[in-house]
């Protein structure tokens, strides 16, 4: 038997497994007997978190920070570290209990945490005792509004999540600046044209976080895997993947190491540096099923060619791709399987009081896909030229229903996250009807396009089938820029569709974007006003501003002249390449506008400031006041909005005519 270990390196979400290894395990099961494979998977994001959030590791961290404080006597330290050192003993005494609560294993502890005397409350709790924002009530009133008189467990989980964030600040500020709860060494991998920074970090003196990951990696080698395949979906997984590969090379050199995943698919398409293969034997692009299956077949002595696979030959990087080999149809990829993952150990964090925003960090969700790729695939900012978006393949409702039933049977969980690029409306309608006809009760949410197909009737059908939330791209909330993006929607359409979802009892999250080519300050201010009106009208409950970046594989990156910008790509790319710096002749200071946009959204998501002039969010003073100007502070020069104050209401009235 050939032992194959599929690994998610740190860090990703902590509430549920990232689905890549589960998808590949389900697929390889179909070929395990033929190829004599023994399959296993591991999530080292969860494992690293649980090790760092334990009394022994907190004691080690405290000892390091105390030694450092003695060497720097008299120097100031961040409040998070000062508070941690003052209460290190209490943190050690309480951390295991907090983790159990967040794993939903010790609900009775909620009464003590909600009493506000059990946990050492650090800087992340400061907003609970600070004066509340104008018009929002006291902080105690906000907690009461969010959780009610009997919401003890949820309130305790919110407080426990702030405790987790306090300790994350300690690890980041005091021990390893690369560590965050959902990413690890992200800057080392984000469009890094040279491998040098990552290489230097890997051979440098290890931090306590590094050493802990090294120890966890050695523990994974107890079963002596013959093949270890890593998925790196995001830049924040790359350092962890390479670090783990380095440890495996040192302690189990006979293992074959493979790297794939979303980050690889977008960033390593121009790979030229052979040093990468000091860590990995093979690097695969795009969907992993076919490349991995062929690799394993070759390792078993079968006749098989390499598909979309980088190797090192004569100290040079070579790309092998047998184009006669086709990808596996979605009907034949098997059912994802979480076998071997400690599902009861995942932790559900609730760091915001907004009910929609919690879906990404709270709850154990089975991941499922209605269709491979995007049925729209026209958005100018999206990497539509790449296979994972450009190749659309829908397996059909029979297959999806089989997989849903199998995952419920395996996990005991009936919550599902549809991880499509954008779930097709026809597929959603068909799925909803099947769920209702077969009386299969599930709870689900996923990403969509805010297109007119989502009528009030369809939204009600989706809600009846178990849909509780959707997310979709509103982007700049400007019809001119939406057309330039080829988004295929208008602001009026988005208002009407999101209101239909909300009226059906489905929460709505909007992805927003600023900094798009040709976007002016006026465009940004007007977009924020439209977003304010959407919140005020109850169309959306949550949103997030992304800063636009031109990517190498998007229509903008491929044809910048059509958007009036000039790209400034690196002169030489030997490692990663995706985000491309560019010059926009409009010259808007998007860096200055970003903090105001984020501040406005944070308040809107908590029901605060919806009647405030949007210009107020760009002031250094508190929102809704003139104190800053009275004290002589400079105000960011933003123009008044040109959007009629009742624009969204007018759009909604049109939908009822």
C-alpha positions in Angstrom: 0.0 0.0 0.0 1.1 3.6 -0.7 0.2 5.9 2.2 -1.0 9.3 0.9 -1.5 12.2 3.3 -3.4 15.3 2.2 -2.6 18.4 4.2 -4.1 21.9 4.7 -1.2 24.0 6.1 -1.8 26.9 8.5 -3.7 29.1 8.6 -7.3 29.0 7.3 -10.7 29.3 9.0 -11.0 27.6 12.4 -14.7 26.7 12.5 -14.8 24.2 9.7 -12.3 22.4 7.4 -11.2 24.0 4.2 -12.7 21.7 1.6 -9.8 20.9 -0.7 -8.5 17.8 1.1 -12.0 16.5 1.6 -12.8 16.9 -2.1 -9.5 15.1 -3.1 -10.0 12.4 -0.5 -13.5 11.7 -1.8 -12.1 11.5 -5.4 -9.1 9.3 -4.6 -11.3 6.9 -2.7 -12.8 5.9 -6.1 -9.3 4.8 -7.2 -7.8 3.6 -3.9 -8.3 -0.1 -4.5 -6.9 0.0 -8.1 -3.8 1.9 -7.0 -3.6 0.4 -3.6 -3.7 3.7 -1.7 -4.1 4.3 2.0 -5.6 7.8 2.4 -5.5 10.2 5.2 -6.0 14.0 5.7 -4.9 16.6 8.3 -5.8 20.2 9.0 -2.8 21.8 10.6 -4.5 25.2 10.9 -6.7 23.7 13.6 -3.9 21.7 15.1 -1.6 24.8 15.4 -4.3 26.9 16.9 -5.1 24.3 19.5 -1.5 23.9 20.4 -0.9 27.7 20.7 -4.1 28.1 22.7 -3.0 25.8 25.5 -1.6 26.5 28.9 1.9 25.1 28.2 2.4 27.2 25.1 1.0 30.3 26.8 3.5 29.8 29.7 6.3 29.5 27.1 5.1 32.7 25.4 4.9 34.5 28.8 8.5 33.4 29.6 9.8 34.7 26.3 8.0 38.1 26.7 9.2 38.5 30.3 12.8 37.9 29.3 12.5 40.4 26.5 10.9 42.9 28.9 13.8 42.6 31.3 16.3 43.2 28.5 14.3 46.3 27.5 13.6 47.7 30.9 11.8 51.0 30.7 10.7 50.5 27.1 6.9 50.7 26.4 5.1 47.6 25.3 1.8 47.1 23.4 -1.2 47.1 25.7 -2.1 43.5 24.6 1.3 42.2 25.8 1.3 44.3 29.0 -2.2 43.0 29.9 -1.2 39.4 29.0 1.9 39.5 31.2 -0.1 41.0 34.1 -2.7 38.2 33.9 -0.6 35.3 32.4 -1.6 33.0 35.2 -5.3 33.6 34.6 -4.9 33.0 30.9 -3.2 29.7 31.5 -6.0 28.7 33.9 -8.9 29.7 31.6 -7.7 28.9 28.0 -8.7 25.2 28.0 -12.2 26.1 29.2 -12.6 28.8 26.6 -11.6 26.5 23.8 -14.0 23.9 25.0 -16.8 26.4 25.1 -16.0 27.5 21.5 -16.0 23.8 20.5 -19.6 23.7 22.0 -18.4 21.2 24.6 -18.9 23.0 27.9 -22.1 25.1 27.6 -22.5 25.6 31.4 -19.3 27.7 31.4 -21.3 30.3 29.5 -22.9 31.5 32.7 -19.5 32.4 34.3 -18.2 34.1 31.2 -21.3 36.1 30.7 -20.9 37.3 34.3 -17.8 39.2 33.2 -15.6 38.1 36.1 -14.2 34.8 34.8 -12.0 35.9 31.8 -9.1 38.3 31.9 -10.5 41.0 29.6 -7.8 42.7 27.5 -7.8 45.5 25.0 -10.2 43.8 22.6 -12.9 44.2 25.3 -12.3 48.0 25.6 -15.3 48.9 23.4 -17.6 47.2 25.9 -16.8 49.8 28.5 -16.1 52.8 26.2 -18.8 55.4 25.5 -21.1 54.1 22.8 -21.4 55.8 19.4 -24.1 58.5 19.2 -27.6 57.1 18.8 -26.6 53.5 19.4 -27.4 53.2 23.1 -25.0 52.1 25.9 -22.8 49.1 25.3 -24.8 47.1 27.8 -27.9 48.0 25.8 -26.2 46.8 22.6 -25.3 43.5 24.2 -28.9 43.1 25.4 -30.2 44.0 22.0 -27.9 41.4 20.4 -28.5 38.5 22.8 -31.6 39.3 24.8 -32.2 38.2 28.4 -31.7 34.5 27.7 -28.9 34.6 25.2 -26.3 33.6 27.7 -24.5 31.1 25.6 -24.2 33.3 22.5 -23.1 36.3 24.6 -20.4 34.1 26.3 -19.2 32.9 22.9 -18.9 36.5 21.8 -16.8 37.4 24.9 -14.8 34.2 24.5 -14.0 35.3 20.9 -12.7 38.6 22.1 -10.5 36.7 24.5 -9.2 34.6 21.6 -8.5 37.9 19.7 -6.6 39.3 22.6 -4.3 36.3 22.6 -3.9 36.4 18.8 -2.6 40.0 19.3 -0.1 38.6 21.9 1.2 36.0 19.4 1.4 38.5 16.6 2.8 41.5 18.4 5.0 39.6 20.9 6.1 36.3 19.4 5.7 36.2 15.6 4.5 39.1 13.5 3.6 36.7 10.7 1.0 34.9 12.7 -2.8 35.7 12.5 -5.8 33.6 13.2 -6.6 33.1 9.5 -3.2 33.6 7.8 0.4 32.9 8.5 3.3 34.7 6.7 0.9 36.1 4.1 3.1 39.0 2.9 5.9 36.5 2.1 3.8 35.0 -0.6 1.4 37.7 -2.0 2.7 38.3 -5.6 6.3 37.8 -4.5 8.2 37.9 -7.8 11.3 36.6 -6.0 11.6 33.5 -3.8 14.3 35.2 -1.7 12.1 36.6 1.1 10.4 33.3 1.7 13.6 31.4 1.6 15.2 33.8 4.1 12.3 33.4 6.5 12.4 29.6 6.2 16.1 29.3 7.2 16.0 32.1 9.9 15.9 31.4 13.6 12.5 29.8 14.3 10.0 31.6 16.4 7.9 29.7 19.0 5.1 29.5 16.4 7.5 28.1 13.9 8.9 25.6 16.4 5.4 24.5 17.3 4.5 23.9 13.7 7.7 21.9 13.2 6.7 19.7 16.2 3.2 19.1 14.8 4.8 18.2 11.4 7.0 15.6 13.0 4.0 14.1 14.7 2.2 13.8 11.3 5.1 11.6 10.2 4.5 8.9 12.7 2.5 6.9 10.1 5.4 7.3 7.6 3.5 8.6 4.6 4.9 7.9 1.2 3.3 11.0 -0.4 2.3 14.2 1.3 0.2 16.6 -0.9 -0.4 20.1 0.3 -3.1 22.5 -0.7 -2.3 26.2 -0.5 -5.5 28.1 -1.2 -4.4 31.5 0.0 -1.1 33.5 0.4 -1.5 32.9 4.2 -1.0 29.2 3.7 2.2 29.3 1.7 4.8 29.9 4.4 3.2 27.1 6.5 3.3 24.7 3.5 7.0 25.4 2.8 7.9 25.2 6.5 6.2 21.8 6.8 7.8 20.6 3.6 11.2 21.6 5.0 10.6 19.6 8.2 9.5 16.6 6.2 12.6 16.8 4.0 14.7 16.7 7.1 13.0 13.9 9.0 11.4 11.8 6.3 13.3 12.5 3.1 11.9 9.5 1.2 8.4 11.0 1.1 7.3 12.6 -2.2 6.0 16.1 -1.7 3.3 17.8 -3.9 2.0 21.4 -3.8 -1.3 22.6 -5.3 -4.2 24.8 -4.5 -5.8 28.1 -5.3 -2.8 30.2 -4.6 -0.6 28.0 -6.7 -3.2 28.1 -9.6 -3.1 31.9 -9.7 0.4 32.9 -8.6 2.8 30.2 -9.9 2.0 30.2 -13.5 5.3 31.9 -14.3 7.4 29.7 -11.9 11.1 29.7 -12.8 13.1 29.3 -9.5 14.4 25.8 -9.1 14.9 26.3 -5.3 11.2 25.7 -4.9 12.0 22.1 -5.6 14.3 21.8 -2.6 10.9 21.7 -0.8 8.5 20.0 -3.2 8.9 17.3 -5.9 5.9 18.4 -7.9 3.7 21.5 -8.2 0.4 21.1 -9.9 -2.0 23.7 -11.5 -5.7 24.0 -11.6 -8.1 21.2 -10.5 -6.0 18.7 -8.6 -7.9 15.5 -9.4 -6.3 14.6 -12.8 -2.7 15.8 -12.0 -2.7 14.0 -8.7 -4.3 10.8 -10.0 -1.7 10.6 -12.8 1.2 11.3 -10.4 0.1 8.6 -8.0 -0.4 6.2 -10.9 3.2 6.9 -12.0 4.5 6.3 -8.5 2.7 3.0 -8.5 4.6 2.0 -11.7 1.6 2.6 -14.0 2.0 4.2 -17.4 0.7 7.7 -16.9 1.7 11.2 -18.2 2.1 14.3 -16.2 -0.7 16.9 -16.5 -0.2 20.6 -15.5 2.7 19.7 -13.4 6.0 21.5 -12.7 9.2 19.4 -12.0 12.9 20.2 -11.8 15.1 18.8 -14.5 18.8 19.5 -14.7 18.4 22.3 -12.2 15.7 24.0 -14.4 12.0 24.3 -13.9 10.0 22.3 -16.5 6.3 22.3 -17.1 4.8 19.0 -18.1 1.3 18.9 -19.6 -0.2 16.1 -21.6 -3.1 18.0 -23.3 -4.7 14.7 -24.5 -5.6 14.0 -20.8 -8.9 15.6 -19.9 -10.1 16.8 -16.5 -12.4 14.7 -14.5 -16.1 15.6 -15.1 -17.8 16.8 -11.9 -20.2 13.8 -12.0 -17.1 11.6 -11.5 -15.2 13.4 -8.8 -16.9 11.6 -5.9 -18.4 12.8 -2.7 -16.2 15.0 -0.4 -15.2 13.2 2.8 -14.1 14.6 6.1 -13.0 11.2 7.3 -10.1 11.4 9.8 -10.6 15.1 10.6 -11.5 15.9 14.2 -14.8 17.6 13.5 -15.6 18.0 17.1 -12.5 20.1 17.7 -13.2 23.0 15.4 -13.9 26.3 17.2 -16.7 28.7 16.3 -15.7 32.3 16.7 -18.2 35.2 16.9 -16.2 38.4 16.8 -18.9 40.8 15.6 -22.5 41.3 16.7 -23.7 41.4 13.1 -25.7 38.2 12.5 -24.6 37.8 8.8 -20.9 38.4 9.3 -20.6 35.4 11.6 -21.2 32.8 8.9 -17.6 32.7 7.9 -16.3 32.0 11.4 -19.2 30.3 13.2 -20.6 26.9 12.8 -19.5 23.6 11.2 -20.5 23.7 7.5 -20.2 20.9 5.1 -18.9 22.3 1.8 -20.6 21.4 -1.5 -20.5 22.7 -5.0 -23.4 23.0 -7.4 -21.2 23.7 -10.4 -17.5 24.0 -11.3 -16.5 27.4 -12.5 -18.6 30.5 -13.1 -21.6 30.5 -15.5 -21.2 34.3 -16.0 -17.3 34.5 -16.3 -17.4 38.1 -17.8 -16.3 40.3 -14.9 -13.3 42.4 -16.0 -11.6 42.2 -12.5 -11.9 38.5 -12.1 -9.4 35.8 -13.2 -11.8 34.4 -15.8 -9.0 33.2 -18.1 -8.1 30.5 -15.5 -9.6 27.1 -15.6 -11.2 27.1 -12.1 -13.4 30.0 -13.2 -13.6 29.7 -17.0 -14.6 26.0 -17.3 -18.2 25.6 -16.3 -19.4 22.1 -15.5 -22.6 21.3 -13.6 -23.1 17.7 -12.4 -26.8 17.8 -11.9 -29.2 17.7 -9.0 -29.1 13.9 -8.6 -25.4 13.9 -7.9 -25.7 17.0 -5.6 -28.5 15.3 -3.6 -26.5 12.1 -3.3 -23.5 14.1 -1.9 -25.7 16.0 0.5 -27.1 12.9 1.9 -23.7 11.2 2.2 -22.2 14.2 4.0 -25.0 14.3 6.5 -24.6 10.6 7.2 -20.8 10.9 7.6 -20.7 14.1 9.7 -24.0 14.2 11.5 -24.3 17.8 10.4 -27.0 19.3 8.1 -25.5 22.7 7.6 -24.1 23.3 4.1 -22.0 26.1 2.5 -22.3 26.2 -1.3 -18.7 27.2 -2.3 -19.5 27.9 -6.0 -17.9 31.0 -7.6 -21.5 32.0 -8.1 -24.3 29.4 -7.6 -26.4 29.2 -10.8 -30.0 30.3 -10.3 -31.4 27.3 -12.3 -29.4 24.9 -10.2 -30.6 26.6 -7.0 -34.2 26.4 -8.1 -33.8 22.7 -9.0 -32.0 21.9 -5.7 -34.6 23.8 -3.6 -37.5 21.8 -5.3 -35.7 18.5 -4.7 -35.0 19.3 -1.0 -38.7 20.2 -0.5 -40.0 17.2 -2.5 -37.8 14.7 -0.7 -38.4 16.4 2.7 -34.7 16.7 3.3 -34.2 19.4 5.9 -30.9 21.2 5.6 -29.6 24.7 6.4 -27.5 26.3 3.6 -26.0 29.5 2.3 -23.7 30.5 -0.6 -22.5 33.0 -3.1 -24.6 34.3 -6.0 -24.9 37.1 -8.5 -27.5 39.7 -7.8 -29.3 39.1 -11.1 -32.9 39.6 -11.9 -33.6 35.8 -12.1 -33.8 36.0 -8.3 -37.5 37.1 -8.1 -39.4 37.3 -4.8 -41.0 34.0 -5.7 -37.6 32.2 -6.2 -36.2 33.8 -3.0 -39.2 32.5 -1.0 -38.7 29.0 -2.5 -35.0 29.1 -1.6 -35.9 30.2 2.0 -38.4 27.3 2.3 -35.7 24.8 1.2 -33.3 26.0 4.0 -31.4 29.0 2.6 -30.5 31.4 5.4 -28.0 33.7 3.8 -26.4 34.7 0.5 -23.5 36.8 -0.5 -22.8 38.6 -3.8 -20.9 41.3 -5.5 -22.2 44.9 -5.6 -18.6 46.1 -6.0 -18.5 49.9 -6.6 -22.3 50.5 -6.5 -22.1 52.7 -9.5 -23.9 51.9 -12.8 -21.1 53.4 -14.8 -18.4 51.3 -13.1 -20.6 48.2 -13.0 -21.0 48.4 -16.8 -17.2 48.9 -17.1 -16.7 45.9 -15.0 -19.1 43.9 -17.2 -20.8 42.8 -14.0 -24.2 42.4 -15.7 -26.2 44.1 -13.0 -27.4 47.6 -12.1 -27.8 49.3 -8.7 -31.5 49.2 -9.1 -31.5 45.5 -9.9 -29.3 44.8 -6.8 -31.6 46.8 -4.6 -34.7 44.9 -5.8 -33.0 41.4 -5.6 -31.4 42.0 -2.2 -34.8 43.3 -0.9 -36.5 40.1 -2.2 -34.0 38.0 -0.3 -34.4 40.0 2.9 -38.2 40.0 2.6 -37.9 36.2 2.4 -36.0 36.1 5.7 -32.6 35.5 4.0 -29.6 37.5 5.2 -27.6 39.3 2.6 -23.9 40.2 2.4 -22.5 42.5 -0.3 -18.9 42.4 -1.5 -17.8 46.0 -2.2 -14.8 47.3 -4.1 -13.0 50.6 -4.2 -10.1 51.8 -6.3 -11.3 50.5 -9.6 -9.8 52.1 -12.7 -11.2 55.6 -13.5 -13.0 55.7 -10.1 -13.1 59.3 -8.7 -13.5 60.5 -5.2 -17.0 61.5 -6.2 -17.7 58.0 -7.4 -16.6 56.6 -4.1 -18.6 59.0 -2.0 -21.7 58.3 -4.1 -21.1 54.6 -3.8 -21.0 54.8 0.0 -24.3 56.8 -0.1 -26.0 54.1 -2.1 -24.7 51.5 0.3 -26.0 53.5 3.2 -29.4 53.6 1.6 -29.3 49.8 1.0 -28.6 49.2 4.7 -31.2 51.7 5.8 -33.8 50.1 3.5 -33.1 46.6 4.9 -31.8 45.3 1.6 -28.4 44.2 3.0 -27.3 43.3 6.5 -23.5 42.9 6.0 -20.8 44.1 3.6 -17.1 44.3 3.2 -14.9 46.7 1.2 -12.1 45.1 -0.9 -9.3 47.3 -2.4 -9.2 46.7 -6.1 -6.0 45.1 -7.5 -5.3 44.4 -11.1 -4.5 40.7 -11.5 -2.4 39.2 -14.3 -5.1 36.8 -15.5 -8.1 39.1 -15.5 -9.4 41.1 -18.5 -8.0 44.2 -16.9 -4.5 42.6 -16.4 -4.6 41.2 -20.0 -5.9 44.4 -21.7 -5.1 47.4 -19.4 -5.4 49.9 -22.3 -9.2 49.2 -22.4 -9.5 50.6 -18.9 -7.2 53.6 -19.3 -4.5 52.3 -16.9 -0.8 51.5 -17.3 0.6 48.3 -15.7 4.0 48.3 -14.0 4.7 44.5 -13.7 8.0 43.4 -12.1 10.9 43.2 -14.6 11.6 39.6 -13.7 9.3 37.0 -12.3 10.8 33.8 -11.0 8.3 32.9 -8.3 4.8 34.3 -7.7 2.9 36.7 -9.9 -0.7 37.9 -9.7 -1.3 41.4 -8.4 0.2 44.0 -10.8 0.9 47.6 -9.7 -0.7 50.1 -12.1 -1.1 53.8 -12.7 -4.5 55.3 -13.1 -4.4 58.8 -14.6 -7.5 59.8 -12.6 -5.2 59.9 -9.5 -7.8 59.4 -6.8 -6.2 58.9 -3.3 -7.9 55.6 -2.5 -5.5 55.0 0.5 -7.0 58.1 2.2 -10.6 57.0 1.5 -10.3 53.4 2.6 -10.4 53.9 6.4 -13.6 56.0 6.1 -15.3 53.4 4.0 -14.4 50.6 6.5 -15.5 52.7 9.4 -18.9 53.5 7.8 -19.5 49.8 7.1 -18.6 48.7 10.6 -21.2 51.1 12.0 -23.9 50.3 9.4 -23.5 46.6 10.2 -24.4 47.4 13.8 -27.3 49.7 12.9 -25.4 52.8 13.8 -25.0 56.1 11.8 -27.5 55.3 9.1 -28.8 58.8 9.2 -25.4 60.4 9.2 -24.0 62.3 6.1 -21.5 60.0 4.5 -18.8 62.7 4.5 -18.7 62.4 8.3 -17.0 59.0 8.2 -13.9 60.6 6.5 -13.3 62.9 9.4 -10.7 62.3 12.1 -13.3 63.1 14.8 -16.1 60.9 16.0 -18.9 60.2 13.4 -21.8 62.6 13.6 -20.0 65.4 15.4 -18.3 68.7 14.5 -15.8 68.5 17.3 -12.9 67.7 15.1 -13.4 70.8 13.0 -13.9 73.0 16.0 -10.6 71.8 17.4 -8.9 72.8 14.1 -8.3 69.3 12.7 -8.0 68.9 9.0 -11.0 67.3 7.3 -10.4 64.9 4.4 -11.6 66.8 1.3 -14.5 64.8 0.1 -17.4 66.3 -1.9 -21.0 65.9 -0.9 -22.9 63.0 -2.4 -24.8 63.7 -5.6 -27.1 60.7 -5.0 -30.8 61.5 -4.3 -31.5 60.6 -0.7 -34.4 58.4 -1.7 -32.8 56.7 -4.7 -33.0 53.1 -3.3 -36.6 53.6 -2.1 -37.5 54.7 -5.6 -35.9 51.6 -7.1 -37.8 49.5 -4.6 -41.1 51.2 -5.5 -40.5 50.5 -9.2 -40.2 46.8 -8.4 -43.7 46.8 -6.9 -45.4 48.5 -9.8 
